[in-house]
Amino acid sequence: MMLVAPHPDDESLPCSVAIQRAVRAGAAIRIIYATDGENNPWPQRLLQRKWRLNHSDRQRWGQLRRKEALEALALLGVRPSDVNFLALPDQGLTDLLLHDCRSTIDILARLVTEWAPTHLLLPSIVDTHPDHNALAVMFQLVCKHLLPRDQPISVSNFVVHGHSPVFLELAGELRASPVETATKLAAIARHKTQLKLARRRFLQYAQRPERFLPVEPGDGNLSDDRLCRISRDARGLQIYLPASFKSLASHEPRLLLIGYDRAGTLLSAAMRLPPLSSRVTLFDGRTRHPLSLVQCHGSFFRGMKITIPPTIFSPRADIFAKVDARIIFFDQAGWSELSGMVLSRRAISGHRPQSVSAVKP
């Protein structure tokens, strides 16, 4: 079983019971931490009594969180040799996804291909933490396009943040025994840095059933359409924003898009969301160059329809869309997905996969 955790503590909060049962069953375990959780300033300021944090401070905090993660895993029966830390930027996975994630998804694909798990546990695109849902999109690209077709994997999604009604309705529950609950509670307690400001919330996870939603690697994922609904017709992509809460957002809301262009190259795009009907420039997320003028109809608060010209994204490929209108650390909703025809690995990569030799064990 391979578990991909966006941050240290994302192994204990949603997956402690699953890990315990896999260990008892004699399964091989691999835990992948995408980030070190180094950009978590408020607990760090409180614990270290230092207001201004520099790069060295964040590095030390990341190392402390790694240590906590290894201590929690030891309680769950996982050895340090079964753990990889990728050291991707904490609070920066959405920017990485937009600006250039090609080398990152190559690393993720090679990790999965070389270790060849039979079971893969991943965050969901409906999780409201931007790092969680951005990492979920990366793995959607990996699972659909970059894994060998003859490598059977059972993929399940989990949610740590947010309360997606659809996920809660469809996901299966894994209820813990008293012993499993006590072990999970002890593992969560090892994350002392996170308990300082969120102790009650963190410990409550030990009382909840763990929920997992099985998905097929080649199928569409669960979509979060609370702020963004997406469809396709002869005019292009039709994106409807039922409602957005601009007054609550901590920065100007944007529409984010991830897909493939007609040449089969990974393409990201972003545009600001106007409050009223107008034409807005859609920019390439990597180069920041203009891609097209986009027509927006409606009102930001009543609902808005946006038409993306059909020449921008390939109709054969998957499209992911999200309204980036976060409140402090969290999104108001995750990503929505529109599935397309499956493309071949060669058609979408266009570059030599990067070795995982640089990945820190």
C-alpha positions in Angstrom: 0.0 0.0 0.0 1.3 3.4 -1.0 -0.1 6.5 0.9 0.5 10.0 -0.5 0.3 12.6 2.3 0.4 16.3 1.3 1.9 17.2 4.8 3.2 15.5 7.9 0.1 14.6 9.9 -1.9 13.7 6.8 -1.0 10.1 7.4 -2.4 10.1 11.0 -5.6 12.1 10.6 -7.3 10.3 7.7 -5.5 7.0 7.4 -4.2 5.7 10.7 -6.6 2.7 10.8 -5.9 1.8 7.2 -2.2 1.8 7.9 -2.6 -0.3 11.0 -4.6 -2.9 9.2 -2.2 -3.0 6.2 0.7 -3.6 8.6 -1.1 -6.4 10.4 -1.9 -8.0 7.1 1.8 -8.1 6.3 1.5 -5.6 3.4 4.5 -3.7 2.2 4.0 0.0 3.1 5.3 3.1 1.4 4.5 6.6 2.7 5.1 9.6 0.4 5.1 13.1 1.9 4.7 15.8 -0.7 5.8 18.7 1.5 7.5 19.1 4.9 4.8 21.4 6.2 7.4 24.1 6.7 5.2 27.0 5.8 3.0 26.9 8.9 3.8 30.3 10.6 1.3 30.7 13.4 2.2 27.6 15.5 5.9 28.3 14.8 5.6 31.9 16.0 3.8 30.8 19.1 6.2 27.9 20.0 9.4 29.7 19.1 8.3 33.1 20.2 9.6 34.7 17.0 7.5 37.0 14.8 9.7 37.2 11.7 10.5 33.9 10.2 13.2 33.4 7.6 14.2 30.6 5.3 16.3 28.9 7.9 13.5 29.1 10.5 11.1 27.4 8.0 13.7 24.7 7.2 14.1 23.9 10.9 10.3 23.7 11.3 10.1 21.3 8.3 12.7 19.1 9.9 10.8 19.1 13.2 7.6 18.1 11.4 9.4 15.3 9.6 10.6 14.0 13.0 7.0 14.1 14.3 5.8 12.2 11.2 8.4 9.4 11.7 7.4 9.1 15.4 3.7 8.8 14.4 4.5 6.2 11.8 6.6 4.2 14.2 3.5 3.9 16.4 1.5 2.7 13.4 4.2 0.1 12.5 5.9 1.8 9.6 9.7 2.0 9.4 11.7 5.2 8.4 13.1 3.2 5.4 9.5 3.0 4.1 9.2 6.8 3.9 10.0 9.3 1.2 10.0 13.1 1.7 9.7 15.0 -1.6 10.2 18.5 -0.1 7.8 20.2 -2.5 6.8 23.8 -1.4 4.3 23.9 1.5 1.3 26.1 0.6 2.7 26.2 -2.9 1.4 23.2 -4.8 -1.3 25.2 -6.6 1.4 27.6 -7.9 3.5 24.5 -8.9 0.5 23.0 -10.7 -0.1 26.2 -12.6 3.4 27.3 -13.4 5.2 24.1 -14.3 4.4 20.7 -12.7 5.7 18.5 -15.5 8.9 17.4 -13.8 6.9 16.8 -10.6 4.3 14.6 -12.1 7.1 12.7 -13.8 8.7 12.1 -10.3 5.3 11.0 -9.0 4.7 8.7 -11.9 8.1 7.0 -11.5 7.6 6.5 -7.8 4.4 4.7 -8.4 5.7 2.7 -11.4 8.9 1.6 -9.7 7.3 0.6 -6.3 4.2 -0.8 -8.1 1.7 -0.8 -5.2 -1.5 -2.8 -5.4 -3.3 -0.1 -3.3 -2.8 3.6 -3.6 -4.4 6.1 -1.2 -4.6 9.7 -2.4 -6.1 13.0 -1.4 -9.2 14.0 -3.3 -9.8 17.0 -5.6 -12.8 18.0 -3.4 -10.5 18.6 -0.3 -10.6 22.3 0.5 -6.9 22.6 1.4 -5.2 24.0 -1.8 -2.2 21.7 -1.3 -4.4 18.6 -1.0 -6.6 19.3 -4.1 -3.6 20.4 -6.2 -1.7 17.2 -5.4 -4.9 15.3 -6.2 -5.0 16.9 -9.7 -1.4 16.0 -10.2 -2.1 12.4 -9.4 -5.2 12.4 -11.7 -2.8 13.3 -14.5 -0.4 10.6 -13.4 -2.9 7.8 -13.0 -4.7 8.5 -16.2 -1.8 9.1 -18.5 1.6 8.2 -17.1 1.2 4.7 -15.5 1.6 1.5 -17.5 -1.7 0.1 -18.6 -0.8 -3.4 -17.4 -0.1 -2.2 -13.8 -3.3 -2.9 -11.8 -3.8 -0.5 -8.9 -6.7 0.0 -6.6 -7.0 3.7 -6.0 -8.9 5.3 -3.2 -9.3 9.0 -2.3 -9.6 10.5 1.2 -10.6 13.9 2.5 -9.0 15.7 5.4 -10.5 19.2 5.1 -14.0 20.3 4.1 -17.3 18.5 4.1 -18.2 17.6 0.5 -21.7 16.2 0.6 -21.1 14.0 -2.4 -17.9 12.5 -1.0 -19.6 11.8 2.3 -22.5 10.1 0.6 -20.4 7.9 -1.7 -17.3 7.0 0.4 -17.1 3.8 2.4 -16.4 3.9 6.1 -13.6 2.2 8.0 -14.6 2.0 11.6 -11.9 1.5 14.2 -11.7 -0.9 17.1 -10.9 0.5 20.6 -7.3 -0.5 20.2 -7.0 1.0 16.7 -8.6 4.2 18.0 -6.1 4.4 20.9 -3.2 3.9 18.5 -4.6 6.5 16.1 -4.9 9.0 19.0 -1.3 8.3 20.1 -0.1 8.9 16.5 -2.0 12.2 16.2 -0.5 13.3 19.5 3.0 12.9 18.1 2.3 16.0 15.9 2.8 18.4 18.8 3.5 21.4 16.6 0.0 21.1 15.1 -1.8 20.5 18.4 -0.6 23.8 19.8 -3.3 25.7 18.0 -5.7 23.0 16.9 -5.6 20.3 19.6 -9.4 19.8 19.9 -9.9 19.6 16.1 -7.0 17.2 15.6 -8.0 14.8 18.4 -11.5 14.7 17.1 -10.2 12.8 14.0 -9.6 9.8 16.3 -13.3 9.5 17.0 -14.4 9.7 13.3 -14.6 6.7 10.9 -12.0 6.9 8.2 -13.6 7.4 4.8 -12.3 6.2 1.4 -13.8 6.6 -2.1 -12.5 4.0 -4.6 -11.8 5.4 -8.1 -10.6 3.7 -11.3 -7.3 5.2 -12.6 -8.9 5.8 -16.0 -12.2 7.1 -14.9 -13.4 10.6 -13.9 -12.9 11.7 -10.3 -15.4 13.2 -7.9 -15.9 16.8 -8.8 -16.7 19.8 -6.5 -19.3 21.9 -8.3 -20.2 24.2 -5.4 -18.4 27.1 -7.0 -17.6 25.8 -10.5 -19.5 23.7 -13.0 -18.0 22.8 -16.3 -19.3 21.4 -19.6 -18.3 21.3 -23.3 -20.2 22.1 -26.5 -19.5 23.4 -30.0 -18.7 26.9 -28.6 -15.9 25.6 -26.3 -15.8 25.1 -22.6 -18.8 26.4 -20.7 -18.1 27.2 -17.1 -20.9 28.3 -14.8 -20.1 29.8 -11.4 -23.3 29.4 -9.3 -22.1 31.7 -6.6 -18.8 33.1 -5.4 -18.1 34.8 -2.1 -15.7 37.6 -3.1 -16.3 39.6 0.1 -14.9 36.7 2.2 -11.9 35.9 0.0 -8.4 37.0 1.1 -7.4 37.9 -2.5 -9.0 38.6 -5.8 -10.7 35.5 -7.0 -9.4 33.7 -10.1 -10.6 30.9 -12.4 -7.9 28.2 -12.8 -7.8 25.6 -15.6 -5.6 22.6 -16.2 -5.7 20.5 -19.3 -3.9 19.8 -22.6 -3.7 21.8 -25.7 -4.5 20.4 -29.2 -0.8 19.4 -29.6 -1.1 17.2 -26.5 1.0 19.5 -24.2 0.0 20.0 -20.6 -1.5 23.5 -20.4 -2.6 25.6 -17.4 -4.5 28.9 -17.6 -5.8 31.5 -15.2 -7.9 34.6 -15.3 -9.3 37.1 -12.8 -13.0 36.9 -12.2 -14.8 40.2 -12.9 -17.8 41.3 -10.7 -20.0 42.0 -13.8 -20.3 40.9 -17.4 -17.1 41.8 -19.4 -14.3 40.4 -21.5 -11.3 39.2 -19.6 -7.9 38.0 -20.7 -7.1 34.3 -20.1 -3.3 33.9 -19.4 -1.0 30.9 -19.9 -0.2 29.8 -16.3 3.4 28.9 -17.1 4.5 31.7 -19.4 2.0 34.4 -18.3 1.4 35.2 -21.9 -2.2 36.0 -23.1 -4.1 33.1 -24.6 -7.4 34.6 -25.5 -10.1 37.1 -24.6 -12.9 35.3 -22.7 -16.5 36.5 -22.5 -18.1 36.5 -19.0 -21.8 36.9 -18.7 -23.7 37.6 -15.4 -22.9 38.8 -12.0 -20.3 37.5 -9.6 -22.7 37.2 -6.7 -25.8 36.0 -8.7 -23.9 33.6 -10.9 -21.7 33.9 -14.0 -21.2 31.9 -17.3 -17.8 31.9 -18.9 -17.1 30.6 -22.4 -13.5 29.4 -23.1 -12.9 29.3 -26.9 -12.6 25.7 -28.3 -9.1 26.4 -29.7 -7.5 26.6 -26.3 -7.9 23.1 -24.8 -8.1 19.8 -26.6 -11.6 18.3 -26.5 -10.1 14.8 -26.2 -8.3 15.5 -22.9 -9.5 16.0 -19.3 -10.1 19.5 -18.0 -9.8 20.6 -14.4 -11.3 23.9 -13.2 -11.4 25.7 -9.8 -12.4 29.1 -8.5 -9.4 30.2 -6.4 -11.1 32.3 -3.8 -9.5 31.1 -0.6 -10.1 32.3 2.9 -6.8 32.5 4.7 -5.4 28.9 4.2 -8.4 27.1 2.8 -10.4 27.1 -0.5 -14.1 27.5 -0.5 -14.3 24.5 -2.8 -12.0 22.0 -4.6 -11.6 21.3 -8.3 -14.2 20.2 -10.8 -13.3 17.8 -13.6 -14.6 17.2 -17.1 -13.3 13.9 -18.6 -12.2 13.7 -22.2 -10.9 10.9 -24.4 -7.8 9.2 -23.1 -4.5 10.3 -24.7 -1.4 8.1 -25.0 1.5 8.6 -22.7 3.8 9.6 -25.6 1.3 12.2 -26.8 1.1 14.1 -23.5 4.6 13.9 -22.1 6.7 15.5 -24.7 9.7 15.5 -22.4 12.1 13.0 -20.8 10.9 11.8 -17.4 13.0 13.0 -14.5 14.8 10.5 -12.3 13.8 10.1 -8.7 17.4 9.9 -7.6 17.0 13.4 -6.1 14.1 12.3 -3.9 15.1 12.4 -0.3 14.5 9.1 1.5 
